Amino acid sequence: MSTTPTTAPERASFAEEALRLGGKSEDEIRRMGAVDKADEQVEAMFAKNHQTTASPVHRAVWEKDVPLDLFSPPAPAVSHPADAVMQRSLEVTRRRADSGTLRDSKNKISHETLQELASVGYWGLLISPEYGGSGAPFARFAPFLSRLAMADPTVAGLASVHGCIGAVDPLRTFGNPEQKKRLLPRLCGEKLSAFALTEPCAGSDLTALKTTATLVGDHYEVTGEKLFITNAVPGRMIGLVVLIENKPAVLIAELPPEENDQFRLKTYGLWALKHTHNNGLLFNKFRVPKENLLVPPVGDGLTIAYHGLNLGRLSLCANAAGTMRMMLASILPWAAFRKTYGHPIQTRELVKRRIARLAGLIVATDALVAWGSWLIDQGFRGELEGVIAKIFGSEAQKEAAIELYMKTHGGRCFLHGHNFGDAVHEFLAPCIYEGEGEVLGLAFFKSLVKEHGKQFFEPIGQALKKNNMKTLSPTNPGHLWKLRKEMSAYGKWLVGRKFSPGGRATVPPMDARLQSHVEFALESFKRAPLEISGVLRKHQLRLADRQCRMSEVSQRVQDVVTMLVTALAARGKPDATVAAADVLCQDLRRKLTGKRPTDRYFREVMKTADLVIDGGFEQITGVAREEILMKY
């Protein structure tokens, strides 16, 4: 994160202005404005050259030259002191998984496992050595989670809950020197953490918070209820989002070792996250020291809540990349064992297509994780990039589980002890956690168009209001005359983009298959500004209610970015990785163009599957193979 913050804007946000001009209620305007203001306040924490408008995705869409160098991270450093901690953590997890001691009698990650991981430094990976951690760069931490997820996805997920969206990131980013010195060393080992934000009526709508904190002497008294809080049990430390004088704030609270009159758990049945703890928290005048209040340099508690989300979204994608490796490693021995009509099903085209597709999904998720985490380390906010990684990673894992893993294993998926049946809810849950995918897609669209809207469409909207007009008809001369000043500025931009569309970049040498996808992405970026601006122009003040169109346009941009990042990441890699990347990119291109697959494509898919079957896909080297159940 930059150490040279800019000043947060005080004016009404573009979202507020658009909703007001569109006739929305003041309550909706206020709520959406609060969310938009929190987003802008997070932006203000970053130097201008690292804000969303300077991000590679935003620049690729709106600038004429695509910054290819920002879509292809350099190779990571050979080593880092945190590597030893990561290796020890991996060894602990594997050993306990192999010996059956990873979980306790309730099938949760055991207290002994958590303690042993603490002893090797696992919980302090993202904490500076100054406070007892190992200070891992995020570009090393996130890919490490993929490796750890191959041993156990829950253990990998807990590192994200603790370090990215728990109490660690709020303290690292917003804690004062005294708070950091007092609390971060404990979070390296003694205390695990969670982030208590969600409430019964406050999920995607964070303006509906009701939990309050009132200052009484030297402490705050917290009253209210939190829901779906992962990693929250007695004795843990939490980032607690509350209302103080009707404004969102964050307290670092230490839960007591046992329930009492001020603090109780609310338990419920939950299919997902079954190997860790997820509880509701009930507070009744629960005391938190006043010195545990986090005070951000700009904004309020929502600013703190939003900050760590991008780290969590990238971590989610990394976990999916590891989990899908487990699926592919499980499919291969089964496909060799299972025969139909005298031949192993690994010789059947439908099964080989699944194998190739799954390999492509793994390559793409790896690429998005490496790219997004590198940008975080460079100081970028990573908002657009984190959303792309989260949506793609969660949807890829869902597809892999249902369409590829389950359908290939068939009825044995539903035997007790089969990983699919035992973990299906774990595979699906990421589509909801860290923001439901389609809702995040709308947020992606809003972030992508905000500056363009403020520059051109907000002045037009204000002029419509001034002239008592509800909509603009570009074919009506009277409308054009009344809005001639505002339309002139937009017209100049429109003509400039039509006759000089941009999308230029020098494509580095690479395999011809990959180069074709990079060039397709560059051509797509040429068209994107006019397509996106056309949506704003067509729907005008009604755009806020056109969620389906915004979602569709958002997903198209995300797919182009995923294609570009995947193709660039596969450059110079082994043939199986290149082939898998090519399959994935071809699938994305057909999705974007609506074309049918060719016979040549199917032949390439079969060749890719053969490379994976023959052991050429290094991404699953050493991954444990699932036992074949009920052999005949």
URWO-V639011 format. One record per backbone hydrogen bond with DSSP energy under -0.5 kcal/mol. NH is the residue of the N-H (numbers start at 0). CO is the residue of the C=O. If there is no record, write none. Layout:
nh,co
NH,CO
NH,CO
This chain:
nh,co
5,43
16,12
17,13
18,14
19,15
20,16
21,17
22,19
23,18
28,24
29,25
30,26
31,27
32,28
33,29
34,30
35,31
36,32
37,33
38,34
39,35
40,36
41,37
42,38
43,39
44,41
45,42
49,46
50,47
53,50
54,51
58,54
59,55
60,56
61,57
62,58
65,63
65,503
67,65
69,66
70,67
71,68
82,79
83,80
84,80
85,81
86,82
87,83
88,84
89,85
90,86
91,87
92,88
93,89
94,90
95,91
96,92
97,93
98,94
99,95
99,96
100,95
101,95
103,107
106,103
108,274
109,101
113,109
114,110
115,111
116,112
117,113
118,114
119,115
120,117
121,116
123,120
124,121
126,123
130,127
131,128
132,127
133,123
134,123
134,126
135,124
139,136
140,136
141,137
143,139
144,140
144,141
145,141
146,142
147,143
148,144
149,145
149,146
150,146
150,147
151,147
155,151
156,152
157,153
158,154
159,155
160,156
161,157
162,158
163,159
164,159
167,161
169,165
170,166
171,167
172,168
173,169
174,169
174,170
179,175
180,176
181,177
182,178
183,178
183,179
184,179
186,182
187,183
187,184
188,184
188,185
190,185
193,236
195,238
196,194
198,201
201,198
205,203
207,204
208,205
211,222
212,242
213,220
215,218
218,215
219,287
220,213
221,219
221,285
222,211
223,282
225,280
226,197
228,278
229,227
230,276
231,228
232,230
234,255
235,232
236,191
237,252
238,193
239,237
239,250
240,195
240,238
241,239
241,248
242,210
243,241
243,246
244,242
246,243
248,241
249,293
250,239
251,291
252,237
252,250
254,235
254,252
259,262
263,281
265,279
266,264
275,272
278,228
279,265
280,225
281,263
282,223
282,280
283,261
285,221
287,219
289,217
291,288
292,289
293,249
294,173
295,293
300,247
302,299
303,299
304,300
305,301
306,302
307,303
308,305
309,306
311,307
312,308
313,309
314,310
315,311
316,312
317,313
318,314
319,315
320,316
321,317
322,318
323,319
324,320
325,321
326,322
327,323
328,324
329,325
330,326
331,327
332,328
333,329
334,330
335,331
336,332
337,333
339,342
342,339
344,337
345,334
346,343
347,344
351,347
352,348
353,349
354,350
355,351
356,352
357,353
358,354
359,355
360,356
361,357
362,358
363,359
364,360
365,361
366,362
367,363
368,364
369,365
370,366
371,367
372,368
373,369
374,370
375,371
376,372
377,373
378,375
379,374
380,49
385,381
386,382
387,383
388,384
389,385
390,386
391,387
392,388
393,389
394,390
395,391
396,392
397,393
398,394
399,395
400,396
401,397
402,398
403,398
403,399
404,399
405,400
406,401
407,403
408,404
409,405
411,408
412,409
413,410
414,411
417,414
420,412
421,417
422,418
423,419
425,422
426,422
427,423
428,424
429,425
430,427
431,428
432,428
434,431
436,430
439,435
440,436
441,437
442,438
443,439
444,440
445,441
446,442
447,443
448,444
449,445
452,448
453,449
454,450
455,451
456,451
456,452
457,452
459,455
460,456
461,457
462,458
463,459
464,460
465,461
466,462
467,464
468,463
473,471
475,472
476,474
479,475
480,476
481,477
482,478
483,480
486,482
487,483
488,484
489,485
490,486
491,487
492,488
493,489
494,490
495,491
496,492
497,493
498,494
499,495
502,63
503,63
506,504
514,510
515,511
516,512
517,513
518,514
519,515
520,516
521,517
522,518
523,519
524,520
525,521
526,522
527,523
528,524
530,526
531,527
532,528
533,529
534,530
535,531
536,532
537,533
538,534
539,535
541,538
542,539
544,541
545,542
546,544
549,545
550,546
551,547
552,548
553,549
554,550
555,551
556,552
557,553
558,554
559,555
560,556
561,557
562,558
563,559
564,560
565,561
566,562
567,563
568,564
569,565
570,567
572,569
576,573
577,573
578,574
579,575
580,576
581,577
582,578
583,579
584,580
585,581
586,582
587,583
588,584
589,585
590,586
591,587
592,588
593,589
601,597
602,598
603,599
604,600
605,601
606,602
607,603
608,604
609,605
610,606
611,607
612,608
613,609
614,611
615,610
617,615
619,616
620,617
622,619
628,626
